[in-house]
Amino acid sequence: MTRRKFVRKLIGAGSMIVAGASLFAKKASPRKFVRAIRFKGYPGPVKPMENILKQGKWSG
């Protein structure tokens, strides 16, 4: 085997190792997640909580 063929095989093997390592790293890394947009304030009026035992106006 000539030096040129050896260097080609060495470069090919090295590139395969790098490609395999990057593929493995992509699978092993945690998934990215998307954060929901947080508004500065609550959209609309905020009412105090009422008694849940009392029957509502529109129920039944």
C-alpha positions as CSV (number, residue, x, y, z in Angstrom):
1,M,0.0,0.0,0.0
2,T,1.4,3.3,-1.0
3,R,1.6,6.3,1.3
4,R,-1.1,8.1,-0.7
5,K,-3.6,5.3,-0.4
6,F,-2.9,5.0,3.3
7,V,-3.5,8.7,3.8
8,R,-6.8,8.5,1.8
9,K,-8.0,5.5,3.9
10,L,-7.0,7.4,7.1
11,I,-8.9,10.5,6.0
12,G,-11.9,8.4,5.0
13,A,-11.9,6.6,8.4
14,G,-11.5,9.8,10.2
15,S,-14.4,11.4,8.4
16,M,-16.6,8.4,9.1
17,I,-15.8,8.6,12.8
18,V,-16.6,12.3,12.9
19,A,-19.9,11.8,11.1
20,G,-20.8,8.9,13.5
21,A,-19.9,11.0,16.5
22,S,-22.0,14.0,15.3
23,L,-25.0,11.7,14.7
24,F,-24.6,10.1,18.1
25,A,-24.3,13.5,19.8
26,K,-27.5,14.7,18.0
27,K,-29.4,11.7,19.3
28,A,-28.0,11.9,22.8
29,S,-28.5,15.6,23.3
30,P,-31.7,16.8,25.1
31,R,-34.5,18.1,22.9
32,K,-35.0,21.8,22.6
33,F,-38.3,23.2,23.8
34,V,-40.2,26.3,22.9
35,R,-41.2,28.6,25.7
36,A,-44.7,30.1,25.7
37,I,-44.9,33.9,25.4
38,R,-45.4,35.4,28.8
39,F,-47.6,38.5,28.9
40,K,-46.6,41.3,31.4
41,G,-50.1,41.4,32.8
42,Y,-53.2,39.2,32.8
43,P,-55.4,40.1,29.8
44,G,-58.7,41.2,31.3
45,P,-60.1,42.0,34.8
46,V,-59.1,39.8,37.7
47,K,-61.9,39.0,40.1
48,P,-61.6,37.6,43.6
49,M,-62.5,34.0,44.1
50,E,-66.0,33.2,45.2
51,N,-67.5,30.5,47.3
52,I,-67.5,27.3,45.2
53,L,-70.3,25.7,47.3
54,K,-72.8,28.4,46.3
55,Q,-74.8,27.5,43.1
56,G,-74.0,29.7,40.2
57,K,-76.3,32.0,38.4
58,W,-76.3,30.1,35.1
59,S,-76.0,26.5,36.4
60,G,-78.8,24.0,36.0
